[in-house]
Amino acid sequence: MVLIDRASVVAIHLDQLERSTAPEAPGVAEAVYASVALRFLMDDNALGRVAHDRGVSIKVEAPAFENIPVDQALLFAAGGYPYDGRLTKAFYFYRGAGPTSPHRAQFERLLDESPETPPMVALKLAKFFASPCLGLHGEILSRERLVRYVANKCGGAHHHDNRDKFETIDEQLTDIGQAIQMRGDQLSAVFLETLGTAWLLLQSSGVSALRKALG
């Protein structure tokens, strides 16, 4: 006998995402709760399977970074979601070069090719979770990888089965500074992008239709 069916649990976690993103300026607690809810929705494609069962197609509008040199950035964050009454723009931090440096032209080119408001593109669910949201020393983290990191580290959702890989992320985040503040807020880019992933997902018309179908 099943304790609770998958569709009901998906509905519970979607409701949790709404609660986590409801405040104008969510904090660490909301980001942690959002990570745990997102982790469940991703596991075994729970959200996608329930949507398929209900005949609902889900596409999510998210920032697109094709032809943008995010892999050259020391720090990159995707942005594209509201926080504290303003749109959080994409953030890029490249290694600086002085005005007489032979690398100055390359530095200026990187800046020119890195828009604060990149184009938005509609992505199927799997591609949305695979899309880039954070970069550390040139290594790009997908939304899925970041969410799993936060859920594992802060939410106790699962014990990672590849400890070496998990600790590599931890070292990178520590090295770049877990408390880097993208807008002077007391919230790191790690938590902001977790909340951003939740917010973008909830804006999907497919997710709205599914929540209505689930009652």
C-alpha positions as CSV (number, residue, x, y, z in Angstrom):
1,M,0.0,0.0,0.0
2,V,1.4,3.4,-1.1
3,L,1.7,5.9,1.7
4,I,1.1,8.8,-0.7
5,D,1.0,8.9,-4.4
6,R,3.7,10.7,-6.5
7,A,1.3,13.3,-7.9
8,S,0.4,14.5,-4.4
9,V,4.0,14.8,-3.3
10,V,4.8,16.8,-6.5
11,A,2.0,19.1,-5.6
12,I,3.3,19.5,-2.0
13,H,6.8,20.4,-3.3
14,L,5.5,22.9,-5.9
15,D,3.6,24.5,-3.1
16,Q,6.8,24.7,-1.1
17,L,8.6,26.4,-4.0
18,E,5.8,29.0,-4.0
19,R,6.2,29.6,-0.3
20,S,10.0,29.8,-0.7
21,T,9.8,32.5,-3.4
22,A,6.9,34.4,-2.0
23,P,8.9,37.0,0.1
24,E,10.2,39.9,-1.9
25,A,13.7,39.1,-0.6
26,P,13.9,35.5,0.4
27,G,16.7,34.4,2.7
28,V,18.9,31.4,3.3
29,A,16.0,29.4,4.9
30,E,13.8,29.8,1.9
31,A,16.7,28.8,-0.4
32,V,17.4,25.6,1.6
33,Y,13.7,24.6,1.5
34,A,13.5,25.4,-2.2
35,S,16.6,23.2,-2.8
36,V,15.0,20.2,-1.1
37,A,11.7,20.6,-3.0
38,L,13.6,21.0,-6.3
39,R,15.7,17.9,-5.5
40,F,12.5,15.8,-5.2
41,L,11.0,17.2,-8.4
42,M,14.2,16.3,-10.3
43,D,14.7,12.9,-8.8
44,D,13.5,10.1,-11.1
45,N,12.0,13.0,-13.2
46,A,9.1,13.1,-10.7
47,L,7.8,16.5,-12.0
48,G,8.1,15.4,-15.7
49,R,6.4,12.1,-15.1
50,V,3.5,13.5,-13.3
51,A,3.1,16.2,-15.9
52,H,3.2,13.6,-18.7
53,D,0.5,11.5,-16.9
54,R,-1.7,14.6,-16.8
55,G,-1.1,15.4,-20.4
56,V,0.8,18.6,-19.5
57,S,3.8,19.9,-21.4
58,I,6.3,21.9,-19.4
59,K,8.7,24.5,-20.9
60,V,10.5,27.0,-18.8
61,E,11.8,30.4,-19.9
62,A,15.4,30.8,-18.8
63,P,18.4,33.0,-19.7
64,A,20.4,31.6,-22.6
65,F,24.2,31.8,-22.6
66,E,25.1,30.3,-26.0
67,N,28.0,32.3,-27.5
68,I,28.6,34.1,-24.2
69,P,32.1,33.3,-22.7
70,V,30.9,32.3,-19.3
71,D,33.6,29.6,-19.1
72,Q,36.2,32.4,-19.1
73,A,34.7,34.1,-16.0
74,L,36.2,33.7,-12.5
75,L,32.6,34.0,-11.3
76,F,29.4,33.9,-13.2
77,A,25.7,33.9,-12.1
78,A,22.8,33.6,-14.5
79,G,20.3,36.0,-12.9
80,G,17.0,36.6,-14.7
81,Y,14.7,36.5,-11.6
82,P,13.4,39.3,-9.3
83,Y,14.9,39.9,-5.8
84,D,14.1,42.7,-3.4
85,G,11.9,44.5,-6.0
86,R,14.4,44.4,-8.8
87,L,15.4,42.1,-11.6
88,T,18.7,40.3,-10.8
89,K,20.9,40.7,-13.8
90,A,23.5,38.2,-15.1
91,F,26.8,38.7,-13.3
92,Y,30.3,38.1,-14.8
93,F,33.6,38.7,-13.1
94,Y,36.6,38.3,-15.4
95,R,40.3,38.6,-14.5
96,G,41.1,42.3,-15.0
97,A,43.8,43.7,-17.2
98,G,45.3,47.2,-16.9
99,P,45.0,49.8,-19.8
100,T,48.5,49.0,-21.1
101,S,48.3,45.2,-20.6
102,P,48.6,43.0,-23.7
103,H,45.5,41.2,-22.5
104,R,43.4,44.4,-22.3
105,A,41.7,43.8,-25.7
106,Q,40.7,40.3,-24.7
107,F,39.3,41.6,-21.4
108,E,37.2,44.2,-23.2
109,R,36.0,41.7,-25.7
110,L,34.8,39.4,-22.8
111,L,32.9,42.3,-21.3
112,D,31.3,43.3,-24.6
113,E,30.1,39.7,-25.2
114,S,28.6,39.3,-21.7
115,P,25.1,41.0,-21.6
116,E,23.5,41.7,-18.2
117,T,20.2,40.7,-19.6
118,P,20.8,37.7,-21.9
119,P,18.1,36.5,-24.2
120,M,15.4,34.2,-22.7
121,V,14.7,30.9,-24.3
122,A,11.9,28.3,-23.7
123,L,13.5,25.0,-22.5
124,K,12.0,21.6,-21.9
125,L,12.3,20.5,-18.3
126,A,15.4,18.4,-18.6
127,K,17.2,21.1,-20.5
128,F,16.2,23.7,-18.0
129,F,17.7,21.8,-15.2
130,A,20.8,21.2,-17.3
131,S,21.2,24.9,-18.2
132,P,24.0,26.9,-16.6
133,C,23.4,29.0,-13.6
134,L,26.7,29.5,-11.8
135,G,30.3,29.5,-12.8
136,L,33.4,29.1,-10.5
137,H,36.9,29.5,-12.0
138,G,35.6,28.6,-15.4
139,E,33.7,25.5,-14.3
140,I,30.0,25.9,-15.1
141,L,27.5,24.4,-12.8
142,S,24.0,23.4,-14.1
143,R,20.9,24.2,-12.1
144,E,20.6,20.5,-11.3
145,R,24.1,20.3,-9.9
146,L,23.8,23.4,-7.8
147,V,20.4,22.4,-6.4
148,R,21.7,19.0,-5.4
149,Y,24.7,20.6,-3.8
150,V,22.6,22.9,-1.6
151,A,20.1,20.2,-0.8
152,N,22.9,17.8,0.2
153,K,25.0,20.4,2.1
154,C,22.2,22.3,3.8
155,G,19.0,20.3,3.6
156,G,20.3,16.8,4.4
157,A,18.2,15.5,1.4
158,H,20.6,12.8,0.4
159,H,24.1,11.6,1.1
160,H,26.0,12.0,-2.1
161,D,27.2,8.7,-3.7
162,N,30.3,10.3,-5.2
163,R,32.0,12.0,-2.2
164,D,35.0,13.2,-4.2
165,K,32.9,15.0,-6.7
166,F,30.8,16.6,-4.0
167,E,33.9,17.8,-2.1
168,T,35.3,19.3,-5.3
169,I,32.2,21.6,-5.6
170,D,32.5,22.4,-1.9
171,E,36.2,23.4,-2.3
172,Q,35.4,25.6,-5.3
173,L,32.6,27.4,-3.5
174,T,34.8,28.0,-0.5
175,D,37.6,29.2,-2.6
176,I,35.5,31.7,-4.5
177,G,33.9,32.7,-1.3
178,Q,30.5,31.3,-0.2
179,A,29.5,34.7,1.0
180,I,30.1,36.6,-2.3
181,Q,27.3,39.1,-2.5
182,M,26.1,39.9,-6.0
183,R,24.1,42.9,-5.0
184,G,25.3,43.8,-1.6
185,D,22.6,41.6,0.0
186,Q,23.4,39.1,2.8
187,L,22.9,36.2,0.4
188,S,25.5,34.4,-1.6
189,A,25.2,33.7,-5.4
190,V,24.7,30.0,-4.5
191,F,21.5,30.6,-2.6
192,L,20.3,33.3,-5.0
193,E,20.6,31.0,-8.0
194,T,18.8,28.2,-6.1
195,L,15.9,30.6,-5.5
196,G,16.1,31.8,-9.1
197,T,15.8,28.3,-10.4
198,A,12.6,27.8,-8.2
199,W,11.1,31.1,-9.4
200,L,11.8,30.5,-13.1
201,L,10.2,27.1,-12.8
202,L,7.1,28.4,-11.2
203,Q,6.6,31.0,-14.0
204,S,6.1,28.2,-16.6
205,S,2.6,28.1,-17.9
206,G,2.9,24.3,-18.0
207,V,3.7,24.2,-14.2
208,S,0.7,26.5,-13.6
209,A,-1.5,24.2,-15.6
210,L,-0.2,21.1,-13.7
211,R,-0.8,22.7,-10.3
212,K,-4.4,23.5,-11.4
213,A,-4.8,19.9,-12.6
214,L,-3.5,18.5,-9.3
215,G,-5.9,20.7,-7.4
